[in-house]
Amino acid sequence: MMSIILEEQNVYAGQFSALLQGLPGYGVSWLDHLRKRGMEDFLALGFPTTKLENWKYTNVTPIRRITFQPSSECPYGFIPETLRVQAESYNSPRLVFVNGRFDQRLSAVGALDERPDGYRPLQFLRLSQALRDPQRAIGVEKHLGRYTTTSETAFAAWNTAFFTDGAYIEIPRGLAFERPIHLVFVSVGTGEPWACYPRNLIVAGEGSQVTFVESFLSLNGPVYLTNMVTEIVAEAGAVIEYYKVERESHQGFHTAAINAHLERDASLTSHSISLGGALVRNDLNVALDGEGSHCTLNGLFAVDGQRLVDNHTRIDHLRPHASSRELYKGVLAGKAEGVFNGAIAVRENAQKTDAVQYSKNLLLSKHAQINTKPQLEIRNNDVRCFHGATIGQIDPEAIFYLKSRGIDEGEAKRILVRGFAGEIIDAIRIPTLRDELEHLLSEWLREALKA
């Protein structure tokens, strides 16, 4: 077994050697060192196994047994019309990446507000562009890789070595940018299994405000892997609203590491929606590293067939008077599997911490299963923390009541599931995105309840 694993790792070591000189930022010493360290950590760690506590319920053998090739540039004409329409439907500033590579035709960078002299109030460009600009590269160097640990997370290490492009957003001090910014990642089939490695860096300056959305789109087709990393920095008093909408194909694998660092009085609200993918793993880590900082983590995952979605979150209270709220909801049908592992850590000097965490799950079939583990790690006595988890099925009495009012059983179930998911969907503050998710959930339910 060990020789097989080493052979698999050597394949990617060979790919890295062949690709390194063509990767963005090659020749910049600090970035070359970051990439090489990421590759070394990936080779040392190998793919995680179910023997590791954090991967106990998520078997990545389907990923490990496939040799993924680096993605190649996809011609505009090869992109299905359905995906082009979806990518262009976001009427706001957007960067679109197809198979991890920037697509200028689908992007709308010019939608940013500009002054008559052409000055843009915030930096919104590709990460590869920022690395080529000596002035902007200073800001990238200050933050890129600082909040993502490659020595403990194999997929994040793999991304750090191989990332090709992504978004770099920097909001200057005191700017409140009102329109949502969209980052769209489209995956289209190229025949053999391939992988892409998006990397995003968002830096909100002191007292600034911004909303951004990451959308992952695909149609059913060949097998592929999206292995992404996003780093978020909120300086003192900054307010960030972050949406992640995962809609990979049923043949696609998706791994994500989102790492956020909040300073004094900063605020992050995260909305994580997972509706696709054969195997999906979301790691969301928030460090409340400033007094008075706050985060809200909302999540919804809907899984059917034999798919698996795993959400791991960690909120680290490092300073006094910080607060956090977390609510994740799962809806599972068929033989699907769900995992929620949420940790709230309170450090020794983080007195007056106020933290609440809930995991709520609804099983639509007797074969679906959920493994949920909310947990508290408290090292200070002067705190207010509690958590809870629920797992249940649709209440037959509620079904009977709705049927007695002339509603058929299928529609009754859809109404009840929508009511269950509504707490997450109704919290979405972008009307077009909220309406889109309402429609997607309705379509998912129609198919899931047929099975």
PLY file of the C-alpha trace (Angstrom):
ply
format ascii 1.0
element vertex 451
property float x
property float y
property float z
element edge 450
property int vertex1
property int vertex2
end_header
0.00 0.00 0.00
2.78 2.45 0.92
4.51 1.90 -2.44
1.25 2.65 -4.28
0.78 5.90 -2.35
4.37 6.97 -3.02
3.94 6.22 -6.71
0.82 8.41 -6.82
2.64 11.24 -5.07
5.61 10.95 -7.42
3.29 11.53 -10.37
2.37 14.94 -8.99
5.98 15.67 -8.07
6.84 15.10 -11.73
4.01 17.36 -12.84
5.21 20.08 -10.49
8.76 19.96 -11.85
7.46 20.19 -15.40
5.03 23.03 -14.71
6.91 25.19 -12.20
8.55 27.57 -14.68
5.21 28.29 -16.32
3.28 29.01 -13.12
2.40 32.63 -12.22
5.11 34.44 -10.28
7.91 32.06 -11.19
11.25 33.63 -10.36
9.91 35.60 -7.40
11.91 34.12 -4.56
9.30 34.24 -1.80
6.65 32.67 -4.05
8.97 29.99 -5.41
9.78 29.10 -1.79
6.05 29.02 -0.90
5.26 26.71 -3.81
8.15 24.36 -3.12
7.26 24.16 0.55
3.67 23.37 -0.43
4.85 20.57 -2.70
7.14 19.17 0.00
4.30 19.21 2.52
1.95 17.49 0.08
4.48 14.74 -0.57
5.10 14.32 3.16
1.41 14.21 4.08
0.01 12.19 1.19
-3.72 11.95 0.66
-5.65 11.85 3.95
-7.16 8.56 5.09
-10.09 7.68 7.33
-7.59 6.87 10.08
-7.23 10.63 10.61
-9.84 12.07 12.97
-10.69 14.98 10.65
-11.26 12.57 7.75
-12.93 9.76 9.67
-16.15 9.85 7.64
-14.75 11.05 4.31
-12.92 8.55 2.16
-10.94 10.30 -0.59
-9.95 7.05 -2.30
-12.01 8.02 -5.39
-9.70 11.05 -5.74
-6.51 9.23 -4.84
-6.96 6.43 -7.36
-7.24 8.86 -10.31
-4.24 10.61 -11.82
-5.48 14.12 -12.57
-3.76 16.00 -15.35
-3.28 19.78 -15.23
-6.13 21.60 -16.94
-5.50 23.28 -20.27
-6.97 26.47 -21.67
-10.50 25.97 -22.94
-11.52 27.81 -26.15
-14.49 30.15 -25.70
-16.50 28.27 -28.33
-16.13 25.01 -26.39
-18.00 26.36 -23.37
-21.64 25.18 -23.44
-24.17 27.96 -23.93
-25.89 27.05 -20.65
-22.72 27.73 -18.68
-21.99 30.95 -20.59
-25.46 32.25 -19.75
-25.04 31.32 -16.08
-21.63 32.97 -15.87
-22.86 36.18 -17.53
-26.08 36.35 -15.51
-24.30 38.13 -12.64
-24.90 41.79 -13.49
-22.00 43.11 -11.44
-18.20 43.19 -11.52
-16.94 39.67 -12.13
-13.94 37.59 -12.95
-14.63 34.30 -14.72
-12.20 31.40 -14.78
-12.71 28.37 -16.99
-10.87 25.27 -15.80
-8.88 27.54 -13.50
-7.82 29.95 -16.26
-9.04 33.50 -16.77
-11.65 34.07 -19.50
-11.74 37.70 -20.59
-14.87 37.39 -22.74
-17.03 36.19 -19.86
-15.55 38.58 -17.30
-16.74 42.12 -16.59
-13.94 43.95 -14.82
-15.06 47.19 -16.48
-18.26 47.08 -14.42
-16.34 48.54 -11.48
-17.16 52.11 -10.53
-14.58 54.50 -11.91
-13.92 58.20 -11.49
-13.66 60.39 -14.60
-9.86 60.16 -14.41
-10.10 56.36 -14.67
-9.21 55.71 -11.03
-10.78 52.58 -9.61
-11.68 52.74 -5.93
-10.51 49.20 -5.23
-8.09 46.66 -6.61
-9.93 43.91 -8.48
-7.76 41.83 -10.73
-6.35 38.41 -11.37
-3.84 37.10 -8.89
-1.43 36.43 -11.75
-1.65 40.12 -12.73
-0.97 41.28 -9.19
2.12 39.08 -9.01
3.51 40.74 -12.15
3.05 44.25 -10.74
5.89 45.04 -8.28
3.74 47.48 -6.30
0.75 45.17 -5.93
2.96 42.15 -5.35
4.00 43.72 -2.04
0.41 43.40 -0.78
0.16 39.85 -2.09
3.39 38.82 -0.40
2.17 40.23 2.92
-0.86 37.91 3.02
-0.66 35.04 0.51
-0.06 31.77 2.32
0.05 33.40 5.74
-3.32 32.03 6.90
-3.29 28.64 5.15
-1.35 25.86 6.84
0.21 23.50 4.31
1.99 21.35 6.88
-1.31 19.89 8.13
-3.67 19.98 5.13
-2.68 17.99 2.04
-5.18 19.53 -0.37
-4.21 23.08 0.65
-0.55 22.16 0.19
-1.34 20.73 -3.25
-3.12 23.95 -4.22
-0.25 26.11 -2.92
2.17 24.28 -5.18
0.01 24.21 -8.31
-2.29 27.26 -8.28
-2.54 28.90 -11.69
-4.77 31.91 -11.11
-7.61 33.39 -9.11
-8.74 36.75 -7.81
-6.95 39.45 -5.85
-9.31 41.96 -4.26
-8.06 44.80 -2.09
-10.57 47.27 -0.63
-8.93 50.49 0.56
-9.44 51.94 4.00
-12.90 53.39 4.62
-14.44 52.36 1.27
-17.92 50.79 1.34
-18.31 49.03 -2.01
-22.04 48.45 -2.35
-22.35 46.07 -5.29
-21.45 42.39 -4.89
-18.31 41.20 -6.66
-18.56 37.82 -8.36
-15.83 35.23 -8.84
-17.10 32.53 -11.20
-15.31 29.22 -11.71
-16.56 27.15 -14.65
-15.55 23.53 -15.23
-15.99 21.94 -18.65
-14.96 18.48 -19.80
-11.77 17.84 -21.74
-11.97 14.04 -21.96
-9.44 12.72 -19.43
-9.61 13.52 -15.70
-8.09 16.92 -14.98
-7.65 19.24 -12.01
-7.61 22.98 -11.50
-6.35 24.94 -8.50
-8.02 28.35 -8.04
-6.48 30.68 -5.45
-8.19 33.83 -4.14
-6.95 36.56 -1.81
-9.34 39.19 -0.40
-8.01 42.02 1.77
-10.48 44.49 3.32
-8.79 47.62 4.67
-9.65 49.31 7.93
-13.30 50.36 8.12
-14.13 49.09 4.62
-17.12 47.02 3.48
-17.44 44.51 0.66
-19.61 41.62 -0.52
-18.22 38.92 -2.79
-19.55 35.66 -4.21
-17.67 32.55 -5.33
-19.70 30.41 -7.73
-18.61 27.00 -9.01
-20.50 25.86 -12.10
-20.43 22.76 -14.29
-22.54 20.38 -16.33
-22.46 16.61 -16.02
-19.57 15.20 -18.00
-16.04 13.85 -17.47
-14.40 13.44 -14.08
-12.46 16.43 -12.74
-11.23 18.00 -9.50
-11.54 21.56 -8.26
-9.05 22.15 -5.44
-9.42 25.75 -4.27
-8.04 27.97 -1.51
-9.38 31.37 -0.46
-7.73 33.63 2.11
-9.71 36.51 3.63
-8.25 39.36 5.68
-10.49 41.84 7.52
-8.57 44.71 9.07
-9.88 46.73 12.03
-13.57 47.55 11.67
-13.91 45.98 8.21
-17.19 44.26 7.25
-17.16 41.35 4.78
-20.10 39.33 3.46
-18.95 36.17 1.72
-21.02 33.72 -0.34
-19.80 30.38 -1.66
-22.16 28.52 -4.00
-20.91 25.09 -5.08
-22.73 23.54 -8.06
-20.21 21.07 -9.43
-21.35 18.21 -11.65
-22.19 14.81 -10.21
-18.87 13.53 -11.63
-16.84 16.37 -10.15
-14.80 16.43 -6.96
-14.51 19.65 -4.96
-12.16 20.46 -2.09
-11.99 23.91 -0.55
-9.97 25.59 2.18
-11.23 29.02 3.26
-9.14 30.75 5.90
-10.20 34.10 7.36
-8.35 36.42 9.73
-10.33 39.12 11.55
-8.78 42.03 13.43
-10.31 44.37 16.04
-14.07 44.99 15.59
-14.03 43.33 12.17
-16.99 41.26 10.99
-17.37 38.34 8.58
-20.67 36.78 7.50
-20.24 33.58 5.49
-22.96 31.76 3.52
-21.86 28.31 2.27
-24.23 26.52 -0.14
-23.41 23.04 -1.52
-25.73 21.57 -4.13
-23.47 19.49 -6.40
-20.39 17.31 -6.63
-19.71 13.61 -6.17
-17.48 14.29 -3.17
-17.28 17.74 -1.61
-15.09 18.84 1.28
-15.34 22.39 2.66
-12.87 23.52 5.32
-13.73 26.95 6.75
-11.46 28.38 9.45
-11.95 31.78 11.08
-9.45 33.39 13.45
-11.03 36.11 15.62
-7.73 37.84 16.31
-9.06 41.20 17.45
-11.06 42.36 20.43
-14.71 42.85 19.55
-14.51 40.89 16.28
-17.51 38.82 15.14
-18.32 36.11 12.61
-21.54 34.48 11.44
-21.28 31.18 9.57
-24.39 29.95 7.76
-24.41 26.76 5.71
-26.83 24.66 3.69
-26.06 21.41 1.87
-28.49 19.28 -0.13
-27.24 15.82 -1.13
-28.85 12.91 -2.97
-27.84 9.73 -4.80
-24.60 8.34 -3.39
-22.91 11.69 -3.05
-21.03 12.99 0.00
-20.68 16.52 1.36
-18.36 17.20 4.30
-18.29 20.57 6.09
-15.51 21.18 8.60
-15.45 24.53 10.37
-13.28 26.00 13.09
-13.79 29.34 14.85
-10.77 30.33 16.90
-11.47 32.95 19.59
-8.06 34.48 20.23
-9.00 37.82 21.87
-11.53 39.07 24.47
-15.08 40.24 23.75
-15.36 38.42 20.41
-18.55 36.65 19.34
-19.62 34.04 16.82
-22.84 32.49 15.53
-22.96 29.32 13.46
-25.85 27.44 11.87
-25.42 24.64 9.33
-28.35 22.72 7.88
-28.25 19.53 5.81
-30.94 17.88 3.68
-30.11 14.34 2.58
-31.93 11.94 0.25
-31.23 8.59 -1.41
-28.05 6.97 -0.10
-26.27 10.27 0.39
-23.86 10.99 3.23
-23.29 14.24 5.04
-20.66 15.31 7.55
-20.59 18.33 9.81
-17.66 18.84 12.15
-17.67 22.25 13.76
-15.20 23.35 16.44
-15.28 26.53 18.51
-11.99 27.13 20.31
-11.68 29.69 23.12
-8.12 30.56 24.11
-6.90 31.34 27.64
-7.06 35.12 27.28
-10.31 35.26 25.29
-12.59 36.22 28.19
-16.16 37.40 27.55
-16.40 35.19 24.47
-19.98 34.72 23.22
-20.37 31.73 20.89
-23.37 29.72 19.67
-23.28 26.77 17.26
-26.03 24.57 15.81
-26.09 21.70 13.34
-29.56 20.71 12.09
-30.19 17.90 9.62
-33.17 16.44 7.79
-33.14 12.93 6.32
-35.55 12.30 3.45
-34.87 8.56 3.15
-34.02 5.70 5.48
-30.72 5.10 3.65
-29.32 8.64 3.96
-26.98 9.31 6.84
-25.36 12.24 8.59
-22.39 12.35 10.95
-22.49 15.53 12.98
-20.03 16.63 15.62
-20.32 20.14 17.05
-17.67 20.72 19.68
-16.34 23.31 22.11
-12.72 23.67 23.23
-12.84 26.17 26.10
-9.79 27.35 28.05
-11.37 30.34 29.84
-14.11 30.33 32.47
-15.54 33.78 31.75
-17.42 32.87 28.56
-20.92 32.21 27.21
-20.82 29.24 24.83
-23.26 26.54 23.84
-23.94 24.23 20.92
-26.42 21.63 19.73
-27.22 19.15 16.97
-30.44 17.62 15.66
-31.19 14.86 13.17
-34.72 14.08 12.10
-37.18 13.20 9.37
-40.21 14.97 7.98
-43.00 14.98 10.55
-45.80 12.66 9.29
-48.36 14.71 11.22
-47.33 17.82 9.32
-47.70 15.89 6.05
-51.16 14.71 7.14
-52.19 18.26 8.01
-51.14 19.66 4.63
-52.81 16.78 2.78
-56.02 17.50 4.68
-55.86 20.99 3.14
-55.83 19.57 -0.39
-52.06 19.55 -0.96
-50.60 16.38 -2.46
-47.87 14.53 -0.59
-45.01 15.54 -2.85
-45.84 19.23 -2.63
-46.34 18.91 1.12
-42.82 17.53 1.50
-41.42 20.34 -0.65
-43.15 22.93 1.50
-41.76 21.44 4.70
-38.22 21.10 3.35
-38.35 24.68 2.07
-39.43 25.76 5.53
-36.48 23.89 7.03
-33.99 25.45 4.60
-35.61 28.87 4.69
-33.61 30.10 7.67
-30.45 29.89 5.55
-31.86 31.02 2.20
-33.78 33.96 3.65
-30.56 35.30 5.17
-29.06 35.79 1.69
-29.06 39.53 1.03
-28.47 39.46 -2.75
-31.99 39.19 -4.25
-30.94 37.61 -7.57
-28.81 35.01 -5.80
-31.55 34.25 -3.28
-34.10 33.73 -6.09
-31.66 31.53 -7.98
-31.08 29.33 -4.95
-34.82 29.08 -4.32
-35.19 27.71 -7.85
-32.21 25.34 -7.56
-33.43 23.92 -4.26
-36.91 23.42 -5.73
-35.44 21.57 -8.72
-33.25 19.45 -6.46
-36.23 18.51 -4.29
-38.32 17.54 -7.30
-35.65 15.02 -8.37
-34.70 13.86 -4.85
-38.28 13.09 -3.85
-38.80 10.96 -6.96
-36.18 8.46 -5.83
0 1
1 2
2 3
3 4
4 5
5 6
6 7
7 8
8 9
9 10
10 11
11 12
12 13
13 14
14 15
15 16
16 17
17 18
18 19
19 20
20 21
21 22
22 23
23 24
24 25
25 26
26 27
27 28
28 29
29 30
30 31
31 32
32 33
33 34
34 35
35 36
36 37
37 38
38 39
39 40
40 41
41 42
42 43
43 44
44 45
45 46
46 47
47 48
48 49
49 50
50 51
51 52
52 53
53 54
54 55
55 56
56 57
57 58
58 59
59 60
60 61
61 62
62 63
63 64
64 65
65 66
66 67
67 68
68 69
69 70
70 71
71 72
72 73
73 74
74 75
75 76
76 77
77 78
78 79
79 80
80 81
81 82
82 83
83 84
84 85
85 86
86 87
87 88
88 89
89 90
90 91
91 92
92 93
93 94
94 95
95 96
96 97
97 98
98 99
99 100
100 101
101 102
102 103
103 104
104 105
105 106
106 107
107 108
108 109
109 110
110 111
111 112
112 113
113 114
114 115
115 116
116 117
117 118
118 119
119 120
120 121
121 122
122 123
123 124
124 125
125 126
126 127
127 128
128 129
129 130
130 131
131 132
132 133
133 134
134 135
135 136
136 137
137 138
138 139
139 140
140 141
141 142
142 143
143 144
144 145
145 146
146 147
147 148
148 149
149 150
150 151
151 152
152 153
153 154
154 155
155 156
156 157
157 158
158 159
159 160
160 161
161 162
162 163
163 164
164 165
165 166
166 167
167 168
168 169
169 170
170 171
171 172
172 173
173 174
174 175
175 176
176 177
177 178
178 179
179 180
180 181
181 182
182 183
183 184
184 185
185 186
186 187
187 188
188 189
189 190
190 191
191 192
192 193
193 194
194 195
195 196
196 197
197 198
198 199
199 200
200 201
201 202
202 203
203 204
204 205
205 206
206 207
207 208
208 209
209 210
210 211
211 212
212 213
213 214
214 215
215 216
216 217
217 218
218 219
219 220
220 221
221 222
222 223
223 224
224 225
225 226
226 227
227 228
228 229
229 230
230 231
231 232
232 233
233 234
234 235
235 236
236 237
237 238
238 239
239 240
240 241
241 242
242 243
243 244
244 245
245 246
246 247
247 248
248 249
249 250
250 251
251 252
252 253
253 254
254 255
255 256
256 257
257 258
258 259
259 260
260 261
261 262
262 263
263 264
264 265
265 266
266 267
267 268
268 269
269 270
270 271
271 272
272 273
273 274
274 275
275 276
276 277
277 278
278 279
279 280
280 281
281 282
282 283
283 284
284 285
285 286
286 287
287 288
288 289
289 290
290 291
291 292
292 293
293 294
294 295
295 296
296 297
297 298
298 299
299 300
300 301
301 302
302 303
303 304
304 305
305 306
306 307
307 308
308 309
309 310
310 311
311 312
312 313
313 314
314 315
315 316
316 317
317 318
318 319
319 320
320 321
321 322
322 323
323 324
324 325
325 326
326 327
327 328
328 329
329 330
330 331
331 332
332 333
333 334
334 335
335 336
336 337
337 338
338 339
339 340
340 341
341 342
342 343
343 344
344 345
345 346
346 347
347 348
348 349
349 350
350 351
351 352
352 353
353 354
354 355
355 356
356 357
357 358
358 359
359 360
360 361
361 362
362 363
363 364
364 365
365 366
366 367
367 368
368 369
369 370
370 371
371 372
372 373
373 374
374 375
375 376
376 377
377 378
378 379
379 380
380 381
381 382
382 383
383 384
384 385
385 386
386 387
387 388
388 389
389 390
390 391
391 392
392 393
393 394
394 395
395 396
396 397
397 398
398 399
399 400
400 401
401 402
402 403
403 404
404 405
405 406
406 407
407 408
408 409
409 410
410 411
411 412
412 413
413 414
414 415
415 416
416 417
417 418
418 419
419 420
420 421
421 422
422 423
423 424
424 425
425 426
426 427
427 428
428 429
429 430
430 431
431 432
432 433
433 434
434 435
435 436
436 437
437 438
438 439
439 440
440 441
441 442
442 443
443 444
444 445
445 446
446 447
447 448
448 449
449 450
